[in-house]
Amino acid sequence: MDTKINHIVVVGGGSAGWLTAGLLAAEHGQQLKISLIESPHINTLGVGEGTWPSMRNTLQRIGIEEIDFLRTCDASFKQGSKFINWCNDQGNDFYYHPFMSPTGYEHINLHSVWQSQAPHQTFASAINNQSDVCQAGLAPKQLATPSYASVTNYGYHLDATKFAQLLTTHCTTKLGVNHIQDHIISINNDSDDYIQSIETESGQTIKGDLFIDCSGLTGLLIGQHYGIKNLSQKHILFNDSALAVQVQYENDDSPIESATLSTAVDNGWIWDIGLPSRRGTGHVYSSQYQTDEQAKETLTKYLSETIGTEKTQALSFRKISFEPAYRKKFWHKNVVAVGMSAGFIEPLEASALALVELSISMISEQMPKNREQMAIIEKRFNQRFEYRWQRIIEFLKLHYVISKREGKYWDAHKASDSIPSRLQELLTLWKYQTPSRYDLPEQEEIFPSVSYQYVLYGMGFKTSPVQLSQEKQKIGAQLILQNTQKTKQCLDGLPSNRTLIRSLITQSPKEL
Ligand SMILES: Cc1cc2nc3c(=O)[nH]c(=O)nc-3n(C[C@H](O)[C@H](O)[C@H](O)COP(=O)(O)OP(=O)(O)OC[C@H]3O[C@@H](n4cnc5c(N)ncnc54)[C@H](O)[C@@H]3O)c2cc1C
């Protein structure tokens, strides 16, 4: 049997599907045919508004100009996350998990430098300038900074529906992606149990050699067809529900936040994302600990504080349910699950689209030529991504475990039988030593050890400082001083998020 890969069929037209089709068409479109099929009856999720800095590279690889992306996707710059009220229930704490790694991180123990030289500052602020830039609502660059380049590292906040529309136009008009709007009704295997073709409602039979399952939470090919199970993680991370709502700004000049705001509440947390034309907000919670009505009350109270009761009461909330889980296998035979079909835990730290980008990068860079090669890549892909899902779960859980908040929901999160044993061991270790590359040894860790440090020390976790040599103390003092100077330069020289976006768009008013 000829098992050569000639035709890739992407199933699903959400962010995952179009990012996949775009990257594969940009990098393999000369040799391979790429088709994308999406159902006219099933809407895309339409949430997922926070990205990581990796999205800059992905967009460049797909061939999208940054200015076109900013304009058409109502996008703004995101420099990290601001966690509010996560440390305790007093209502007065916050810390940042910025995107930038601090200078000197690889060479010196910055935790000890911070403890010995600048304990009056927060950890993030003492060793890096980005949390102060975010706190001041500033942009990550100046008007003259080239596209996709930065002064401080950044990703984006974006309108997910507009993002899928931009990708659709770009992929179909510039990259030759064959776009099929039809509903899949059945799937045919060959004698080796590989998928040979899919049948659609309008009577088409679409043959393919490699199928990328981006069909969302149902996992049409990986789950429904092949029966690969979703491994529930609800015993570790309990959130399974979200209420989402879009909110207008007070006026056209209202500031745009430079980080995703994530505010802890009694039974979950609230996200607040600033786009140029509106805010995207929502409450993530566990149905085990509160009803939808209680969730609505909590979100209403939060929104009333910024837009007033009357405007809040006029809003319509959208409920989304999900099982926090990931697939036992992501690649099976000639199907690879990417996006929600591969799994979803919860949006804290916005890692879902980053996982999509990592998945499609590996598929593109390891593109198999035939089934013999594909079977080996399948094994490697599954090992690598199982590792990544487990690290995501541990990192998200960390935010809950070290909180001093109380109440049934928070207490349950801290119960030792809900904490993965590897994380329990690390927490013991981190009392004596800081998170390092020995704890996160992979070259492409989804969350590097500095992310753990930002969260741990942002939340008041105590690690015994090490005694630094005199020479290291001198280097440390210089790093702290340089960071103070850089912070001042940034605070003096960077425009606000809104000013930069407005200037970029008015300077280059071309419509796509
Ligand atoms: C509350 C919430 C907040 C989130 N926030 C973030 C965030 O800040 N950052 C982040 O990175 N991620 C976030 N995510 C995740 C993010 O939304 C998703 O990763 C992203 O939207 C990709 O979804 P998708 O393309 O996999 O699936 P979907 O958008 O659900 O698309 C599924 C596609 O499959 C098609 N389809 C389904 N069945 C068929 C069929 N039978 N025939 C043909 N086509 C079919 C549908 O028509 C649709 O086009 C969030 C998720 C939730 C629930």
The ligand as an SDF file (V2000), in Angstrom:
LIG
                    3D

 53 58  0  0  0  0  0  0  0  0999 V2000
  -13.3730   30.0160   29.4960 C   0  0  0  0  0  0  0  0  0  0  0  0
  -12.1860   29.7860   28.6040 C   0  0  0  0  0  0  0  0  0  0  0  0
  -11.1920   30.7440   28.5230 C   0  0  0  0  0  0  0  0  0  0  0  0
  -10.0640   30.5180   27.7240 C   0  0  0  0  0  0  0  0  0  0  0  0
   -9.0500   31.4430   27.7080 N   0  0  0  0  0  0  0  0  0  0  0  0
   -7.9280   31.1780   27.0120 C   0  0  0  0  0  0  0  0  0  0  0  0
   -6.8430   32.1010   26.9930 C   0  0  0  0  0  0  0  0  0  0  0  0
   -6.8930   33.1880   27.5750 O   0  0  0  0  0  0  0  0  0  0  0  0
   -5.7350   31.7580   26.2880 N   0  0  0  0  0  0  0  0  0  0  0  0
   -5.6340   30.5870   25.6060 C   0  0  0  0  0  0  0  0  0  0  0  0
   -4.5770   30.3140   25.0300 O   0  0  0  0  0  0  0  0  0  0  0  0
   -6.6740   29.7410   25.5600 N   0  0  0  0  0  0  0  0  0  0  0  0
   -7.7900   29.9930   26.2460 C   0  0  0  0  0  0  0  0  0  0  0  0
   -8.8270   29.1080   26.1920 N   0  0  0  0  0  0  0  0  0  0  0  0
   -8.7420   27.9670   25.2700 C   0  0  0  0  0  0  0  0  0  0  0  0
   -9.0510   28.4690   23.8440 C   0  0  0  0  0  0  0  0  0  0  0  0
  -10.3380   29.0450   23.8250 O   0  0  0  0  0  0  0  0  0  0  0  0
   -8.9620   27.3400   22.8170 C   0  0  0  0  0  0  0  0  0  0  0  0
   -7.7190   26.7080   22.9220 O   0  0  0  0  0  0  0  0  0  0  0  0
   -9.1030   27.8940   21.4170 C   0  0  0  0  0  0  0  0  0  0  0  0
  -10.3100   28.6160   21.2860 O   0  0  0  0  0  0  0  0  0  0  0  0
   -9.0460   26.8070   20.3900 C   0  0  0  0  0  0  0  0  0  0  0  0
  -10.2530   26.0890   20.3140 O   0  0  0  0  0  0  0  0  0  0  0  0
  -10.3810   24.9850   19.1920 P   0  0  0  0  0  0  0  0  0  0  0  0
  -10.0600   25.6010   17.8830 O   0  0  0  0  0  0  0  0  0  0  0  0
   -9.6250   23.7930   19.6220 O   0  0  0  0  0  0  0  0  0  0  0  0
  -11.9320   24.5490   19.2440 O   0  0  0  0  0  0  0  0  0  0  0  0
  -13.2530   25.3230   18.7720 P   0  0  0  0  0  0  0  0  0  0  0  0
  -13.0950   26.7900   18.7760 O   0  0  0  0  0  0  0  0  0  0  0  0
  -14.3570   24.7250   19.6020 O   0  0  0  0  0  0  0  0  0  0  0  0
  -13.4610   24.8750   17.2480 O   0  0  0  0  0  0  0  0  0  0  0  0
  -13.9700   23.6100   16.9070 C   0  0  0  0  0  0  0  0  0  0  0  0
  -14.2240   23.5580   15.3910 C   0  0  0  0  0  0  0  0  0  0  0  0
  -14.5440   22.2160   15.0180 O   0  0  0  0  0  0  0  0  0  0  0  0
  -15.6210   22.2270   14.1010 C   0  0  0  0  0  0  0  0  0  0  0  0
  -16.3490   20.9590   14.1550 N   0  0  0  0  0  0  0  0  0  0  0  0
  -16.8100   20.3070   15.2570 C   0  0  0  0  0  0  0  0  0  0  0  0
  -17.5030   19.2060   14.8750 N   0  0  0  0  0  0  0  0  0  0  0  0
  -17.4710   19.1610   13.5130 C   0  0  0  0  0  0  0  0  0  0  0  0
  -18.0260   18.3020   12.5280 C   0  0  0  0  0  0  0  0  0  0  0  0
  -18.8040   17.2440   12.8600 N   0  0  0  0  0  0  0  0  0  0  0  0
  -17.7890   18.5730   11.2270 N   0  0  0  0  0  0  0  0  0  0  0  0
  -17.0410   19.6270   10.8490 C   0  0  0  0  0  0  0  0  0  0  0  0
  -16.4970   20.4900   11.7530 N   0  0  0  0  0  0  0  0  0  0  0  0
  -16.7240   20.2620   13.0630 C   0  0  0  0  0  0  0  0  0  0  0  0
  -16.4650   23.4170   14.5510 C   0  0  0  0  0  0  0  0  0  0  0  0
  -17.3180   23.8680   13.5030 O   0  0  0  0  0  0  0  0  0  0  0  0
  -15.3640   24.4320   14.8880 C   0  0  0  0  0  0  0  0  0  0  0  0
  -14.9710   25.1120   13.7110 O   0  0  0  0  0  0  0  0  0  0  0  0
   -9.9720   29.3270   26.9620 C   0  0  0  0  0  0  0  0  0  0  0  0
  -11.0040   28.3790   27.0180 C   0  0  0  0  0  0  0  0  0  0  0  0
  -12.0870   28.5900   27.8410 C   0  0  0  0  0  0  0  0  0  0  0  0
  -13.1740   27.5400   27.9080 C   0  0  0  0  0  0  0  0  0  0  0  0
  1  2  1  0
  2  3  1  0
  2 52  2  0
  3  4  2  0
  4  5  1  0
  4 50  1  0
  5  6  2  0
  6  7  1  0
  6 13  1  0
  7  8  2  0
  7  9  1  0
  9 10  1  0
 10 11  2  0
 10 12  1  0
 12 13  2  0
 13 14  1  0
 14 15  1  0
 14 50  1  0
 15 16  1  0
 16 17  1  0
 16 18  1  0
 18 19  1  0
 18 20  1  0
 20 21  1  0
 20 22  1  0
 22 23  1  0
 23 24  1  0
 24 25  2  0
 24 26  1  0
 24 27  1  0
 27 28  1  0
 28 29  2  0
 28 30  1  0
 28 31  1  0
 31 32  1  0
 32 33  1  0
 33 34  1  0
 33 48  1  0
 34 35  1  0
 35 36  1  0
 35 46  1  0
 36 37  1  0
 36 45  1  0
 37 38  2  0
 38 39  1  0
 39 40  1  0
 39 45  2  0
 40 41  1  0
 40 42  2  0
 42 43  1  0
 43 44  2  0
 44 45  1  0
 46 47  1  0
 46 48  1  0
 48 49  1  0
 50 51  2  0
 51 52  1  0
 52 53  1  0
M  END
$$$$
